Amino acid sequence: MTKQEALKLADGSVNKLARLLKISHAAVSSWDDKKIPELREYQLKEIAQQRNQQQELTAWAYYHSRPMQ
């Protein structure tokens, strides 16, 4: 995963990405642009997967809460 791909998960913000991973701004800033550390990539993939599951659950709940027509 590139640094830009990782930043997309945090609205392009180094600060938000650092908070998301519970690391310092300096740590994120020191990452190579072409490949982030493997552990951080794993963490971000887990976070993205959880977000997708939450969105699917929200959509399912919305769909099933509508009155039948």
N, C-alpha and C positions, 0 to 999 in steps of 0.2 A: 504494500500500500504506500502510495506517495504521501508526502506531507500535505499537498493540496487536497487529496482525497480525504485525509483525516480531518482537515479543517472544514470541509463541507459538512461533516457531521456536527459541527459546532458553529454553524452559520458563518464560517470564515474567520472566526475569532480565536486567536491564540489563547487569550484569557479564558474563554469559555471551554476550550479544549482542555486546558490545564486543569480547570475546576472539575470537569467531567471525569478526568482520570485521577484527580487528587494528586497532582504533581505541580511543580513550579512552572511559571511562565518561561523561565530560563531553560528548563529541561526541554520544553517543546521547541523553543527557539533554536536549541542546539541540534535538533534532528537534521539529518541529511534530507534534502528536498526530494530525492529519488526513492528513498526507502526508509521508513520509520522503524524503530526497534520492534523486534518480533513480538515481545510481550505486549507492547502497546497496541500493535495491530490486532492481536488476539482479543484484547480487552475491547477495542472499538468494534470488532465484528460481533462480539457478544452484546454490546450495547445496541448496535444497529438491529440485531435480531430481536431483542426485547422490545424495541420501539415498533418494529413491524408487527410483532404479535399483539402489542397493545392496540395498534391501529386496526388490525383485523378484528379484535374483540370489540372495539368501539363500533366499528361498522356493523358487525353482527348484531350487537345490542340495539343499535339504532334501527336496523331493518326489522328486527323482531319485536320492537316496541311500538311500531306503527299499527294503527287499527286496521283490521282486515276489511277489504272492500269487496 
